[in-house]
Protein backbone atom coordinates (compact mmCIF):
# COMPACT_ATOMS: atom_id res chain seq x y z
CA UNK A 1 0.00 0.00 0.00
CA UNK A 2 1.05 3.55 -0.72
CA UNK A 3 -0.41 6.50 1.17
CA UNK A 4 -0.07 10.24 0.56
CA UNK A 5 -0.45 12.62 3.48
CA UNK A 6 -0.77 16.37 2.87
CA UNK A 7 -0.79 18.24 6.17
CA UNK A 8 -3.31 16.20 8.19
CA UNK A 9 -5.20 14.74 5.21
CA UNK A 10 -4.18 11.19 4.25
CA UNK A 11 -5.35 9.12 1.29
CA UNK A 12 -4.36 5.88 -0.33
CA UNK A 13 -2.61 6.26 -3.67
CA UNK A 14 -5.80 5.20 -5.48
CA UNK A 15 -7.72 8.05 -3.83
CA UNK A 16 -4.96 10.67 -4.09
CA UNK A 17 -5.82 11.86 -7.58
CA UNK A 18 -3.87 14.69 -9.25
CA UNK A 19 -6.67 17.23 -8.71
CA UNK A 20 -6.81 16.51 -4.97
CA UNK A 21 -3.02 16.77 -4.63
CA UNK A 22 -2.84 20.05 -6.55
CA UNK A 23 -5.77 21.61 -4.70
CA UNK A 24 -4.45 20.62 -1.27
CA UNK A 25 -0.96 21.97 -1.91
CA UNK A 26 -1.93 25.16 -3.71
CA UNK A 27 -4.69 26.07 -1.23
CA UNK A 28 -2.32 25.80 1.71
CA UNK A 29 0.41 27.74 -0.06
CA UNK A 30 -2.09 30.49 -0.98
CA UNK A 31 -2.96 30.71 2.72
CA UNK A 32 0.74 31.23 3.47
CA UNK A 33 1.20 27.83 5.09
CA UNK A 34 4.15 25.51 4.69
CA UNK A 35 3.00 22.25 3.13
CA UNK A 36 4.27 19.01 4.62
CA UNK A 37 3.77 16.01 2.35
CA UNK A 38 4.60 12.49 3.42
CA UNK A 39 4.51 9.43 1.19
CA UNK A 40 4.30 6.10 3.01
CA UNK A 41 5.24 3.00 1.07
CA UNK A 42 4.53 -0.47 2.46
CA UNK A 43 4.66 -2.64 -0.61
CA UNK A 44 6.88 -5.05 -2.49
CA UNK A 45 9.38 -5.43 0.33
CA UNK A 46 9.52 -1.69 1.00
CA UNK A 47 8.63 0.02 4.27
CA UNK A 48 9.50 3.68 3.73
CA UNK A 49 8.35 7.13 4.74
CA UNK A 50 9.48 10.05 2.56
CA UNK A 51 8.80 13.66 3.52
CA UNK A 52 9.19 17.04 1.86
CA UNK A 53 11.57 19.55 3.51
CA UNK A 54 8.71 21.32 5.32
CA UNK A 55 8.12 18.27 7.52
CA UNK A 56 9.88 17.54 10.77
CA UNK A 57 11.46 14.16 10.16
CA UNK A 58 14.04 11.73 11.39
CA UNK A 59 16.64 10.15 9.16
CA UNK A 60 17.34 6.46 8.88
CA UNK A 61 20.33 4.86 10.52
CA UNK A 62 21.38 2.34 7.89
CA UNK A 63 22.35 2.35 4.25
CA UNK A 64 19.37 1.88 1.90
CA UNK A 65 18.84 -1.31 -0.03
CA UNK A 66 19.03 -1.12 -3.84
CA UNK A 67 15.24 -0.94 -4.04
CA UNK A 68 15.09 1.84 -1.42
CA UNK A 69 17.90 3.72 -3.16
CA UNK A 70 15.87 3.65 -6.38
CA UNK A 71 12.90 5.26 -4.58
CA UNK A 72 15.18 7.88 -2.96
CA UNK A 73 16.66 8.64 -6.40
CA UNK A 74 13.17 9.19 -7.83
CA UNK A 75 12.34 11.51 -4.90
CA UNK A 76 15.47 13.53 -5.67
CA UNK A 77 14.90 13.43 -9.44
CA UNK A 78 11.54 15.14 -8.96
CA UNK A 79 13.06 17.72 -6.54
CA UNK A 80 10.83 16.66 -3.66
CA UNK A 81 13.82 16.96 -1.33
CA UNK A 82 14.08 20.71 -2.04
CA UNK A 83 12.01 23.69 -0.93
CA UNK A 84 9.68 24.96 -3.64
CA UNK A 85 8.79 21.52 -5.01
CA UNK A 86 5.70 21.49 -7.21
CA UNK A 87 2.50 19.45 -7.01
CA UNK A 88 3.22 18.30 -10.58
CA UNK A 89 6.52 16.80 -9.45
CA UNK A 90 4.78 14.96 -6.62
CA UNK A 91 2.23 13.58 -9.09
CA UNK A 92 5.01 12.50 -11.49
CA UNK A 93 6.87 10.78 -8.62
CA UNK A 94 3.73 8.88 -7.59
CA UNK A 95 3.12 7.76 -11.18
CA UNK A 96 6.68 6.44 -11.46
CA UNK A 97 6.36 4.75 -8.10
CA UNK A 98 3.10 3.06 -9.08
CA UNK A 99 4.75 1.31 -12.04
C-alpha positions as CSV (number, residue, x, y, z in Angstrom):
1,X,0.0,0.0,0.0
2,X,1.0,3.6,-0.7
3,X,-0.4,6.5,1.2
4,X,-0.1,10.2,0.6
5,X,-0.4,12.6,3.5
6,X,-0.8,16.4,2.9
7,X,-0.8,18.2,6.2
8,X,-3.3,16.2,8.2
9,X,-5.2,14.7,5.2
10,X,-4.2,11.2,4.2
11,X,-5.3,9.1,1.3
12,X,-4.4,5.9,-0.3
13,X,-2.6,6.3,-3.7
14,X,-5.8,5.2,-5.5
15,X,-7.7,8.1,-3.8
16,X,-5.0,10.7,-4.1
17,X,-5.8,11.9,-7.6
18,X,-3.9,14.7,-9.2
19,X,-6.7,17.2,-8.7
20,X,-6.8,16.5,-5.0
21,X,-3.0,16.8,-4.6
22,X,-2.8,20.1,-6.6
23,X,-5.8,21.6,-4.7
24,X,-4.5,20.6,-1.3
25,X,-1.0,22.0,-1.9
26,X,-1.9,25.2,-3.7
27,X,-4.7,26.1,-1.2
28,X,-2.3,25.8,1.7
29,X,0.4,27.7,-0.1
30,X,-2.1,30.5,-1.0
31,X,-3.0,30.7,2.7
32,X,0.7,31.2,3.5
33,X,1.2,27.8,5.1
34,X,4.1,25.5,4.7
35,X,3.0,22.3,3.1
36,X,4.3,19.0,4.6
37,X,3.8,16.0,2.3
38,X,4.6,12.5,3.4
39,X,4.5,9.4,1.2
40,X,4.3,6.1,3.0
41,X,5.2,3.0,1.1
42,X,4.5,-0.5,2.5
43,X,4.7,-2.6,-0.6
44,X,6.9,-5.0,-2.5
45,X,9.4,-5.4,0.3
46,X,9.5,-1.7,1.0
47,X,8.6,0.0,4.3
48,X,9.5,3.7,3.7
49,X,8.3,7.1,4.7
50,X,9.5,10.1,2.6
51,X,8.8,13.7,3.5
52,X,9.2,17.0,1.9
53,X,11.6,19.6,3.5
54,X,8.7,21.3,5.3
55,X,8.1,18.3,7.5
56,X,9.9,17.5,10.8
57,X,11.5,14.2,10.2
58,X,14.0,11.7,11.4
59,X,16.6,10.1,9.2
60,X,17.3,6.5,8.9
61,X,20.3,4.9,10.5
62,X,21.4,2.3,7.9
63,X,22.3,2.3,4.3
64,X,19.4,1.9,1.9
65,X,18.8,-1.3,0.0
66,X,19.0,-1.1,-3.8
67,X,15.2,-0.9,-4.0
68,X,15.1,1.8,-1.4
69,X,17.9,3.7,-3.2
70,X,15.9,3.7,-6.4
71,X,12.9,5.3,-4.6
72,X,15.2,7.9,-3.0
73,X,16.7,8.6,-6.4
74,X,13.2,9.2,-7.8
75,X,12.3,11.5,-4.9
76,X,15.5,13.5,-5.7
77,X,14.9,13.4,-9.4
78,X,11.5,15.1,-9.0
79,X,13.1,17.7,-6.5
80,X,10.8,16.7,-3.7
81,X,13.8,17.0,-1.3
82,X,14.1,20.7,-2.0
83,X,12.0,23.7,-0.9
84,X,9.7,25.0,-3.6
85,X,8.8,21.5,-5.0
86,X,5.7,21.5,-7.2
87,X,2.5,19.4,-7.0
88,X,3.2,18.3,-10.6
89,X,6.5,16.8,-9.5
90,X,4.8,15.0,-6.6
91,X,2.2,13.6,-9.1
92,X,5.0,12.5,-11.5
93,X,6.9,10.8,-8.6
94,X,3.7,8.9,-7.6
95,X,3.1,7.8,-11.2
96,X,6.7,6.4,-11.5
97,X,6.4,4.7,-8.1
98,X,3.1,3.1,-9.1
99,X,4.8,1.3,-12.0
